[in-house]
Amino acid sequence: MKTHLIASIGALLSFNAVSSEQLYPRIVGGSFAENIPPWMASLQFYDKGWNHFCGGSLIDSQWVLTAAHCLDGIEGTPAVPDLHIFFGNKDLNGEGKRVAASKVFLHPDYESNYLINDIALIKLSEAVELQSLPLLDRVDFQQLPLQSTQFRLYGWGAVNQSGTEYLPLLKQVDLTYLDCAGEQNQGAFCAGGADENACFGDSGGPLSLWDGNQMRQVGIVSAGYSRYCGVAALPDSYTEVSYYQEWIAQVKTQLILEDNIYYGMAPGTEQTYLVRLYNHSSQVVNIDSITVNPVRDNIRAGTLSTYEVAAGGYLDLPFEYQAQPEVETFDVQVQLLEDIDNDGVYDLVQSKLTFVPAEDSAPGDNSGDTSGSGGGGGSIGLSIALLGLLGWYRRLLARRCDLSSKK
């Protein structure tokens, strides 16, 4: 069941026969959604306009759940702040709320070749005042009458079976449980419908069900068994969210040091930047030391008035930087005096800071800070959304040799 990441238009549009046991990371069928659920998210990057490439779900005010294969290659890299999450409009060309990502967490045992543990969390740079999507817990999932359960899927993915046509409007489709076409990974299950299912660009989006008067998330769009979308008798594979409830809780309760990228400083100018350290644990922590690598004369950690971070609180760490003519990236390490995860070693949190001089700044960005959010719509350019998606993967996954996946 080896999977591949899409590498080119040619790879996407080639219709060579493939084994039914081969998985490919992808709403055909269904209908247009009348309204957008408040928790539905579009993962986007900027390249001559905002480009949608995957879906996600707001599961807490500052956390988005998605598929690991959507973000494979950017965890812990300077590209993380280029990732933005769009909420609040079923039309990607319309007005909504766009929030920058501050940190990405892929499951530590994610295996890209077989899409094992295909789950990831995104920490937003600010809290979003929108209703979140509750997750179905493990016990309730195991008690589901799967054969008679109806699931609901939302997404902005391709709308035809070959995966070549895109629209900026959110679609929805109701699916049923199906047996998988081949050996299925632990922590995953299959669903589909006749000529209805997920497609390219729907990856990472939530599969949910009605539980009384509210929806709960049960799955994440992961992969398909065909290069075509919505093929009868060939289901798609979904990550089973409840299987990972302990991992999700663990990530959300740890210490997190933001990754940041700063644009627009003129070479030779000096500025102090603040990097936020979040303490999501239930105990106070104290900072022992802060180091920056590589060691250079033009950057140093500033002085703190306190080295204590309250439980559930945060502390802004100052860094004084003098801009250079070239792009620079630094690794920041904060050594703590506590062992939050009880592994016998004092905890260490890390992040990356990247500084981009004015002449290399991102279009429309000369603020020197990407930690905020932006409202508004702007053309999403879905006629070239496929190209945008491929550009994202080419830019961020260039080191891979085998790039040919479906979402």
N, C-alpha and C positions, 0 to 999 in steps of 0.2 A: 504494500500500500504506500509506496513511496510518493511523496508530493513534490511539486516543483513550483517555483515562483516565476510569474510572468516576466519575461525579459524584453519583449518587443511586440509591436503590433503584429508582426508576422507570426510570432509564437501564439499570440492570442487568437488570431483569426484562422490558424491552420486547423483543419478538421480531420486530422489523421485519426484512424481508429485507435482506441486505447482500451486497456484491460478494465473490466468492470470493477476490479479490486484496487484500481489506482485512485488515489484521492487527489482532488484539486481544490486549494483554497480560493468562494463566490458570494428584484422579486419579479420573476416572470409570472404572468397570470395575476390573480388578485384584482385589486381595485385601488383607485387613488384615495388616500386618507382624507376624510373631511376635516380633521383637525390633527395637529401634532401633539402627541403626548408630551407633557412638560419635561419628562426625563429622557426623551429621545435626542441623541447627539450625533453630529456629523464631525468626523475627524478631518481636519483640513490643513493644507500648507499653502504658502504664498509663492506663486511663480507667475508674474504678470496677471494677477488676479487670484482669488481664493479657489482652491481646488479640493473637492471632496475625494477621499480615497477609501474610507472605511466608516462603519457605524460604531456606536457605543451607547452606553446607558449611564445616566447619573444615578448612582446608588447611595450617595451621601452628598452633602452640600459642596464638598470639595474633592470628590472622587468619582472617576468615570471607569467603568468596566468595559473591556474590549477583548479582542483576540490577540494573542502574542504575535502571530504571523503578520499582523498589521504594523507592528512596531519593531520587528526583528531587525537589529542592526543599529538602532538609535539609543538604546538604553545606555545611560551614562556617557553620552557623547554630546558635543556642543550643539548637535542638531535638535536636541529636545526642545529648547525654547522656540524653534521654528514651528513646532506643532501647536495648533490652536483647535479649540473645540467650539462648535457652533450649536446654539440652542434657540428654540423659540419660534421657528417658522417652518412650515411644511415646504415652502418654496425657498430653495437655496439662494435664489436671487433676491429674496425679500429681506426686510429688516429683522434682525434678531440680535442675540448676544453672543459675542465671540470672546473666549477666554483663553489665555495662554496656558500651556502646560508648564509645570515647574519640575516635575520628576516623573519618570516612567519606570514601572516595575514589571518585568517579565517573570513568569514562574521560573524558579531556579532550575527545574528539571524539564523545561521546554525543549522539545526535540523537533527542529524544523523539518527534517527529512520525512518524518512520519506524522507530524502535527500532533505529537503527544504533549499533554498539558498545555494546550493552546489557549492560554488565558493571561491577561495582563491588566494592570491597574495604572491609571494616570492620576497623578496629584495635580489639581488645578492651582493656578497662582493666586486665586481668590475664591471665596465661598460664593456659590450661586444660589440665589433665593428662588428656587424652583422645586416643585414636588419631585422627590426621588422615587426610584422604583424599588420596592422591597424585593428581597430574594427569598425564594422558596427554600426552606431548610431541608436538611438531609432526611429527617424522618418523614416529613410530609411528601417529599419526592418519592421515597421508597414505597409509600402507601398509595401512590397514584394508580388508578386503573388505566395504564398507559394506552391500551388498545382502544379505549373509548374517550380519551382525553383530546380536546381540541386546543391547539396552540395558535397564537397570533404572532406574526412576524411583520416588522416594519423595516423599510429600507429605501435608500436612494440609488440602489444598484441598477444594473442593466435591465431593460424591460423586454428583451427578446431572447430566445433560446441560445442564439449564437453569441450573446453578450456583446453586441456591437452598438446597440442603441441606448442612449441615456436621456433622461428628462430631469429637470430640476425639482420635480414634485415628489413628495413622499408617497410611497405605495404601501399597501398592507395586503396580507394574504393569510388565510386560515389553513393550517396544516394538521396532519394527524401523525401519530407515531408509526414508524415503519421499521421492520428489521433491516439491519445494515447489509450492504451488498457483499461485504467481506468481513474478515476478522476485525472486530472493533476495539479500539483502545479503551482502557479503563478511564473513567471520568468523561465519557462521551456517549451519546445516543443518536439515533437517526430519526428523521421526520421528513415528510414531503407530501406531495399530492400530484394528481394527474395534470401534467402541463403547468404545474404551479410549484414554485420553490424559490430559494434564494439564488442570486446571481452575482457576477462581478460587482464589487463596490458595496455589497451588503455585509461583507465580512465584519466581524466584531459587533454587529448589531444584536439586540436582545430578542430571544424567543421567550414569550410570556404566556400566561394563562390567567383566566379569571378565577379568583379565590374569593368567593362571596361577592362583595361590591368593589373589590380592588384587584388590580393586576399584580402578579408576582413574576419575577424572572426565573426561568428554569434553564435556559440555555443561551449560548453565544454562537452565532454563525461562524463555522469553522471551515468546512471543506465539502467538496462534492465528489461523486464517483464518475463524473463524465465531464468532458470538455464542453458539452452543451449544458444549458440550465433548464430545469423543469422537465427532465426526461422521465416519462412514465416508468415506474418500477425501479428507478434509480434514485434513492433518497439522498439527502445531504446530511452531513455529520455536524452535530452541535456539541460544544463543550457543555458538560453537565455542571451547572454552577454550584449546586449544593455539595458536590464532591470536594469542592475547594473552599468550603466555608471557613475552615480553620486557617488556611493560608491567607484568605482575604482579611480576616480579623487580625492576623499577625502583622500584615503589612500596614494596616490602618492604625496600629497601636505602637509603632516603632518611632525612632527619631529620624528625621528627614532633613537633610541640608539641600536647599534648592540648587539646581543647575541654572546658570544664567548666561545669556549672551548679550553683550552691550554694543550698540551701534553708534556711529556718528561722532566720535571724538577726533578732533584735529590733532595730528601728531605733535607731541611736545606739551600738550595741555594736561593738567592734573585734575583728578576728581576722586571723591570718596564714594564708593558703592557699598550698598548694604545687601548682605546675603542672609536670608532668613533660615534659622535653625528651629524646626518644629519639634516639640516634645509631645508626642501623642501617647506616651506611656502614662501610667498612673502614679509615678513617683518623680520627685525632684531629681534633676541631674546637674552635675557640675562639670565645667570645662577645665581640663588640665592644660591643654596646649592646642595651638592652631598653627599648622604649617602649610606653606605654599610651595609647590614644585612645578617647574624648575625654579630654583632660587635665582632671582634677578633683582637688580637695583631699582627697577621701575615699579615694583609692586611689593606691598607689605601689609600684614594684618594690622589694623588699628587697635587702639586701646579700648577696652571695655570697662564700663562702670560697675558691672557685675558679671560674674562667671557662672551664675546659677540660672537654670531654666526651670520654671515651675511646671508641675504636671499639667498637661493639657494646654500649655502655653507655648510661647516662642520667644526667641531672642534674635535681634538683628546684629549681625557681625559686620563691622566696617572693614573695608579694604581700600587702601590708598593706591591709586594707579596713575602712572604717567603714560599717555598714549604713544605708541610707536607707529611707524609707517606701514608695518605689516600686521596681519592678523596674529594674535597670540592666544594660546589656550593654557590654562594653569589647572593643576590638580590641587584641590583644597582638602585637607584632612583635619578633623576636629577630634582630638582624643578626650574621652570622658573619664570620669572617676567612678563610674557605676557599671555594673554588669546587668543590663536590663534583660537580656535574653538568657541569662543564667547558664552561660557556656563556660564559665570559669575564667573569662578574659574580659578586662575592661573594654567597653564598646568604643568603636571607631566609626565615625560617619564621614562620608566623602561626597564631593561634588566637583563639577568642572565649571570654570569661568572662562568665557571667551570674549575677547575684545576686538571689535572690527573697526578700523579707522574710517573716517568720513568718506573717503573716495570709494570704499567697498561696502557702504551701508546698504541695507535692504531697501527696496523701493518704498518711499513714503515714510521711512523710519529714520529720524535723526534725533530721537529723544534721549538716547543713551540708556534706556531702560526698557526691557521687554516684559516686565513682571505684571503689567496691567492688562486690561481687557479692552476690546473695542466693540462698540455696537455697530449697527448698520448692516446693510447687505452687501451691495456691490456685486457686479456680475460674477457668477461662479464659472461661467464659460463651460457648461456641460457638454457642448458640442465637441470640446477637446478634453473632457474629463479623463478619458482613457489615457491620453498623452500625459496629462498631469500626473496621473497615478504612476505611470511608468517612469516619469521624470523623478518622482519622489523616491521610488525604489532604486533607480539607477544612481541617484545622488547619494543615497544613504546605504545602499547595499552593494556598492561597486566592487567590494572586495570578494563577493561571492563568485564562484565559478558557475554554479548551476542556478540560473534565475528564470524560473518559468511557472509561477503559481497563479491560482485563479482569483484571488481577491486582493 
